[in-house]
Every structure is written in structure tokens, then in C-alpha cells.
Amino acid sequence: MDEGYDIPVSNSLSMKGNLSLLLKIGVYPYEYMDSVKKLDETAVPPKQAFYSKLSGEGIGDEDYDHAQKVWKEFGMKSLRN
């Protein structure tokens, strides 16, 4: 029995890019996102925005570089999309 995962993939033109990038666990600036207006920002938030008071840690360079790569690869225009 095959124990793989079924990952739905959109055939729309807006979903272009290296989908394997999405298989890596990503990062999200939970505490930074304190306003709906921040969803309209047009770039990956600064690395400091990923700091968590709960864990007392930020993210490493590798995770931040991955976030920037995903942003660029999928042609993101804002945090909303």
C-alpha cells in the first residue's frame, strides 16, 4: 500500500513556481502580525519580525532565506496572497 500524501495542485496560471519549496515547513511572524494592514506589506517582514516571546527565539538565516525564496519564486505581491 502506498503511504504517500495527496497534495492538491492548482492548474491556474497564478500557481506557478517550484512546488517543492512548499513541502518544507515554513516560518510565520505570528507576533508581528498584529494588524490586518500588515497583510498588505509588499515584502517579507524583516528577520527580527520572526522573534517569538513565547519561545524566546527568532529564526535562523536558513529559514529566513527560505521565506525570501518562496516569496520570489511564487511572485508574491503582498502577505495577503
VENURWO-V404424 format. One record per run of one state. SS is the DSSP state (@ for helix, = for strand, . for the rest). FROM is the first residue (numbers start at 1). LEN is the number of residues. Records with the same first field share a line. If there is no record, write none. Layout:
SS=FROM-LEN, FROM-LEN
//
This chain:
.=1-18, 24-12, 41-6, 51-1, 53-4, 58-3, 74-8
@=19-5, 36-5, 47-4, 61-13
==52-1, 57-1
//
